Amino acid sequence: MSGVEQNVNDPYLWLEEVTGERPLAWARAHNEVVGQRFASTERFTELERRILDMLDTDTKIAYPGRRGRWLYNFWRDAEHPRGLWRRTTFAEYAKESPDWDVLIDLDALAATEGENWVWGGAAVLRPEQSRALVSLSRGGADAKVVREFDIERREFIEPTDGGYFLPEAKSEIRWIDVDSVYVGTDFGPGSLTESGYPRIAKRWRRGTELADAETVFEGAEEDVAVSAGYDRTPGYERHFVGRATDFFNEEVYLIEDDGTLRHIDVPTDASESWYKDWLLVRLKSPWEVGGVTYPAGALLATDFESFLSGAREFEALFTPDAHTSLHGYGWTENHLLLITLQDVQTKLHVLTPGPDGWSVEPLADTPPMATTSVMNLDPLEGGDEFMLTTSGFTTPATLLASAVGGSTEQLKQEPAFFDAEGVQTEQFFARSDDGTMVPYFVIRHHDRTDEPGPTVMSGYGGFEVSRTPAYSGASGMGWLERGGTWVMTNIRGGGEYGPEWHTSVQKANRHKVYEDFAAIARDLVDRGITTPRQLGAVGGSNGGLLMGVMLTRYPELFGAIVCQVPLLDMKRYHLLLAGASWMAEYGDPDKPEEWEYIGKYSPYQNVRADAEYPPILLTTSTRDDRVHPGHARKMAALLEEQGHTFWYHENIEGGHGGAADNKQMAFQAALIYEFFTQMLMEKGE
C-alpha cells in the first residue's frame, strides 16, 4: 500500500500545496492572530530591536574562511540586510577595523535583477582564486541557481560568454580546473534520486552544452545522492566519486586515468578522507580488519597506496571510552588536529606522523563549560597555522590565531549582548527509562537556585548532530535576563558520545530519544529547578518532531512548547521533499513492520481530541524545500479542529532555517521568547 493510499482520508492534504492560494491565505490568517497576540507588545518590540541590533552590529566577529593568502567572509548588517561577500588578507584582518574588498553586494544585485536572492555560498577556484561558482537561492530555499563569477573583474560571466550556469535545482558543482567542473543537477527526467538530489555526476567542459557533459557515474533512483570531486594537492591529485546509498552510507571510488573506478574498500557507514600519503577512516560501527577489531568511534590511519594495493594494517589514532568521543579532526600541512568531547566538553590534541609512528600532544587549553573549535586549516597553502574559536553559554566568542608549536594571538573578541552577571552554568545527568545516564546543561542566575522557576529546555536528538555549549545573545536577552532558566539537552540521537549514541536509537529504537528528553524534564522537576506548569520546550526540524512527540505523548510534563520547521506526519514524510533521504534514520512507513513502531509516536497520527495539551506555537517557512511546511500546517489545522490551544506562524521566505535575513531572524527569536514569557511567566492562555 503506498503512502498516498494510506492517507486518502486525511482532510488536510490540501495544505501540502506549498504555494497554493488557499493554503497561503490560511497561513496569513493565522499569522495575523500570532502578530496581534505576541508581536504587538512593547516588550516584543524592544526585544526584537535588541536582537536585530545584535545581528546587525559591526562589533560581532566576521568569521573568515581561509583560502591561502585570502580570508573570505559573508557579512550582513543594517545597511546590507542581504549581505556582502568580501575578502581581505590576514594582516589586514588582524587590525581592529579591517579594510574589506567587497566582491558581491547582494542587496544591489537583488535590486538590479529584481530577485529575492539569498546567499548560498561560493566555491573559489584554487590556487589562482580568480573565479568562483556562486550559489544563490530565491527566498532561502535549498534549491539554488549557480553562476560563475569573475573575482578580478567583479562581474558574473554570462553563459553566452562561456560562463558556467545552472538553473534552480539542488545541484552539486565542484572545480577541477578553470575550464572544467564536476556537476550533478537536474539534467531532465530520471536524473534525480527519489530524495530530489543528483543521481548522475558529469564532467562539464567550458564552452560545451550541459547536455553534452561526460557522464562519470550514475547511481540508482533509490539512492540519496551522487557526487564527484577533485583533490588538487600537488603531487597527489585524485579524482573521485561518491554514491550515498542512504543518509548514513556511502560508497567512494577513485577515478583512474582511463575512467575506470577503484573502490575504496572501507565500511560504507565510515567516514573516509585522505591527505597526501595518508588514508583516515572514522568508524561508525565496529570493524574487523587485518585480524583486529576496532570499535565504533575509532579513528584509523594507514598508508593510502598500500591500502589500495591490498594492505590492511591500521594504526588507531583515537579510541573512544565511556566518556570521550571524537568530535572533529583536520590536517595542517604537517600535523593532524583532533577535537574530542569529554562529557560534552572539548579537548584539543595534535598528532604528528613520524618514522616510529604517531606522536600525540595537547594542542591548547580549553575552558570548562565551553566549546572550542578549530577552524581555517589550509594544508595546501597555510602551513601549520590554524584558528580557534571559543564560547560558552555566558561567554561571548573569542577568535584566536595560532600555529602548531607557535604562539597564540587573540584576533577578535565579541562583546556581551546581555547581562550575564551572576548567571552560572551547571551540568547534570538524568537517568532515562533504560538506565542510560543522559547529560544536560542548566544556565540560570545563582539567585534562582532556591525555588522552581520558569525554564525552557531545547533538544534535537538525531542524525549524530552534537550539541555543545555556545553563546546565545538572543536567549540571554529574551529569557535569562527575564529571570528564566535555559536548559540544553544532550539526548541520544546526537553524537556527543560517539556514533553509537546515535545508531543505538535509530528506527525501532527511536522511542529512546523521546524517553531521554522526558527523563530530563522529570529530573528538572525532581531537582527543584522547575515545575511542569513552568517548563517549556523548543526544537526545530528533527527537534520539531521531538516537540510533536512531547506534545502528544508527554503533555503532562510541559507548560508550553515551541515546534519549529518540524516533521510531524511520519506516515507521509518520505513522500514530501527531501523526506525519502531520512528513511535510514526513522524507517519506511510503507513497510507495515516499520510503520508499527513509527506510528506509535508519529505526532500527526496521535493527536487526540480528549487529551489535555500544553499551548503550542508551531512555526515553519513556505520556502522550506527540505522539511515540507505541510507538516506544521496540517498539525495546526488538526489541533484547531479538536479545540486545542495553539498558535501558528509561517514565514513566507526563509528556507529550512526559517528566516532569510537578520530582520526575519530577529522576529522569529523575539516571537519565541515572548510566547514563553506569556505562557510560563505570566501563565497566559
Number of C-alpha atoms within 10 A of each C-alpha: 8 11 16 14 8 13 13 9 9 10 11 15 15 14 21 17 14 19 13 12 10 12 18 17 12 15 19 16 13 16 18 13 14 20 13 10 15 21 20 11 12 10 14 21 16 12 21 27 16 20 24 22 17 21 22 19 13 15 14 17 16 16 16 20 16 22 21 20 12 17 19 23 18 21 19 20 19 15 9 16 18 23 22 21 19 19 23 19 17 15 10 14 19 14 11 10 10 14 13 16 13 15 19 19 16 21 18 14 14 14 11 9 9 9 13 18 23 25 21 17 16 19 16 20 18 17 12 10 16 15 23 22 22 20 23 23 23 21 24 27 26 20 24 24 19 25 21 23 25 17 16 10 11 13 13 20 17 13 15 9 9 15 17 27 20 22 13 18 20 20 21 19 23 19 23 19 15 15 13 15 21 25 27 29 25 21 15 8 6 13 20 25 22 22 23 25 25 28 28 26 28 22 23 24 20 16 14 11 12 18 10 11 17 14 14 19 22 17 21 18 19 16 24 27 29 28 28 26 22 18 15 16 13 9 7 11 10 16 18 20 22 19 24 22 21 20 17 18 17 22 19 24 19 19 20 12 9 6 11 11 17 14 15 17 13 17 18 20 18 23 17 21 14 16 17 16 11 16 20 21 22 25 23 22 18 15 16 10 12 10 8 11 10 18 19 19 27 24 24 19 21 19 18 18 13 14 16 14 8 9 13 14 16 19 13 17 19 16 15 18 13 9 12 20 26 24 21 13 17 18 20 22 16 12 18 19 22 23 21 22 23 18 17 27 19 25 23 21 16 22 19 13 14 8 5 6 10 16 12 14 11 12 17 15 11 15 14 14 21 22 23 26 19 20 20 20 23 19 20 17 16 17 17 19 19 22 20 19 19 22 22 19 26 27 19 19 24 17 22 18 20 17 17 18 10 10 8 15 14 14 18 21 16 16 15 17 19 19 13 18 10 11 19 15 19 11 15 15 16 21 16 21 12 9 9 13 16 19 20 25 21 21 20 27 18 12 11 16 14 9 11 18 22 27 31 28 22 21 25 28 29 25 20 20 16 22 19 22 22 18 19 18 24 22 22 25 20 26 23 23 17 14 18 24 26 22 23 20 24 30 31 33 28 24 26 29 27 26 24 21 22 25 21 15 21 22 18 17 13 23 16 21 25 24 19 27 29 21 20 25 27 20 18 23 17 11 13 14 22 24 22 20 19 24 27 29 26 22 22 24 21 21 21 25 28 29 32 32 22 24 26 21 20 18 19 14 23 25 24 28 31 27 28 29 30 28 29 31 22 23 21 20 24 22 16 19 17 19 19 23 24 18 16 16 20 21 21 22 22 16 12 12 12 15 20 12 18 23 17 13 23 22 26 24 17 17 20 15 14 9 12 13 25 24 22 27 23 25 26 31 29 24 29 26 19 20 24 27 28 27 26 31 27 21 24 24 17 19 19 14 10 14 11 20 15 21 21 24 25 25 21 19 23 23 27 25 19 25 23 27 21 22 19 17 19 21 19 19 18 29 25 23 23 23 24 32 21 15 23 24 19 11 13 11 10
